[in-house]
Amino acid sequence: MIPVRWILTAVAVVAIAACSSDSIGSPQGGGSLVLRLTTPHGDDGALTFELSGPSISTVSAPDASLRLFTRRLDESTVVGVVVGALANGALATLRVQEVSTVSSYSARVLEVADREDGLRASLSGYALSVTR
């Protein structure tokens, strides 16, 4: 009878330990952020960017219409190229460990090409922002 009590006690301890006040995907935990583009042109076809912030797990295209290629420079910096019919709005989705630190992320446009593969002479009017 004593072994049964120990087993039940052990199961209860494990069950209680598994409970936590932090829910998965809560605003104070890990989750997704969005890299957004503001462009002055309607015919952008490719853009290179640098993204920095604490603990970027992954960066992915927001949908199948865009192709995204990335290279991690270190744990907090990613360089990427997005190819497709670029427009104002979501450019990439970031998986991060802490979404509440959204203000700690920054991104900058490095180069832009139009859909005819011509590099833009100026990056004036382009902006990237990281939002929830």
HUPE-V423871 format. One record per residue. N is the residue number from 0. BURIAL is I if it has 16 or more other C-alpha atoms within 10 Angstrom, else O. Layout:
BEGIN
N/BURIAL ; N/BURIAL
END
This chain:
BEGIN
0/O ; 1/O ; 2/O ; 3/O ; 4/O ; 5/O ; 6/O ; 7/O ; 8/O ; 9/O ; 10/O ; 11/O ; 12/O ; 13/O ; 14/O ; 15/O ; 16/O ; 17/O ; 18/O ; 19/O ; 20/O ; 21/O ; 22/O ; 23/O ; 24/O ; 25/O ; 26/O ; 27/O ; 28/I ; 29/I ; 30/I ; 31/I ; 32/I ; 33/I ; 34/I ; 35/I ; 36/I ; 37/I ; 38/I ; 39/O ; 40/O ; 41/O ; 42/O ; 43/I ; 44/I ; 45/I ; 46/I ; 47/I ; 48/I ; 49/I ; 50/I ; 51/I ; 52/I ; 53/O ; 54/O ; 55/I ; 56/O ; 57/O ; 58/I ; 59/I ; 60/I ; 61/I ; 62/O ; 63/O ; 64/O ; 65/I ; 66/I ; 67/I ; 68/O ; 69/I ; 70/O ; 71/I ; 72/O ; 73/O ; 74/O ; 75/O ; 76/I ; 77/I ; 78/I ; 79/I ; 80/I ; 81/I ; 82/I ; 83/I ; 84/O ; 85/I ; 86/I ; 87/O ; 88/O ; 89/I ; 90/I ; 91/I ; 92/I ; 93/I ; 94/I ; 95/I ; 96/I ; 97/I ; 98/I ; 99/I ; 100/O ; 101/I ; 102/O ; 103/O ; 104/I ; 105/O ; 106/I ; 107/I ; 108/I ; 109/O ; 110/I ; 111/I ; 112/I ; 113/I ; 114/I ; 115/O ; 116/O ; 117/O ; 118/I ; 119/O ; 120/O ; 121/O ; 122/O ; 123/O ; 124/O ; 125/I ; 126/O ; 127/I ; 128/I ; 129/I ; 130/I ; 131/O
END
